């Protein structure tokens, strides 16, 4: 269902938008609708990607270290142990979406 909407825009912006619409053989309404749809789609895609990455960070990644990291320096080698109970095998992350 389509509805009319009144929007106030600077004259210079309207003039530029009309030129673009003419070049693309579209009405100004079509051009604005497509621009809004694209903006909303990108925003939705960003939110989904952000949520997916947040879930991955909370779960942790299996780096193949089995909880052991060794740091080497001029003073020698120091083992560091940590526990990440939620780590999954690397193949799991490839399937996770």
N, C-alpha and C positions, 0 to 999 in steps of 0.2 A: 504494500500500500504506500503510495507516494503522497507526501504532503508538501505544501509550499512553505518556504522559510525566507524570512527577510533578514538580510545580513548587511551591515554597514562596513564598507571597505574604502580605503583611500582611492581617489580617482586614478592615480598613477598605476595602482595595482590592477584595477579593473581594466584599464587600457591595455596593459601588458597581457593580462589573461585573455582578453578578447583577441589579441593578435595571435596568441598561441592557439586558441580555439579555432580560428580561421585557418591557420596553417595545418591543423590536424583534421580539418573538415568536421568539427564537432560544435555543438552549441556550448555556450558558456556554462549552462547547467550541467551538461555531460562532463565537461572538463573538471568542474568543481566536485561533482559526485565521484568521479574516478580518483581524484586526488585524495578526497576524504577516505574512500574505501581503501586505498593503498596505505595511507597513514594508519588507519585502524588495523589493517592486516599486519603491518610491520610491528605495531605495538603489541598485538596478540602473540605474534611469533616470538618477540623478545621476552615476553612474560613466560611463555612456555619453556623457552630455552633456559631462562633464569631459574625457574622452578626445578627443571631437570638437573641442572648443575648443582643446585642447593641440595637435592636428594643425594646426588653422587658424593658430595663433600661430607654429608652426614654419615653415609655408609662407609666411606673410606675406600681407598684403592689398594689392590694387591700389587705391590711393586716387586714381588718375588724375593723379598729380603727375609721372610719368615720372622719379622719383628726385630731383626738385628741390622743395625747400621754401624759401619766402621768409619771413623773420621781419622784421617792421617794428617799429621802436622810435623813441624820441625822437632817437636817434643816427643814424638812417637805416635803409636796407633792406639786409639781409645775406642773400645766397643760401647755402643749405646743400645740398650734394649727397650722396647716399648711393646705395648699390647694393644692391638686393634681388633677387637672381637667381631666387628661387622664386616671385615674384609672379605671380598669374594674373589674367585679366580678371574684372571684377565678375560677369559672367554665370556664371562657373565656380562662384562661392561660393553662388549660389542653388541650384545642382544638387547641391552637396556635402553629403552627410549621413553 
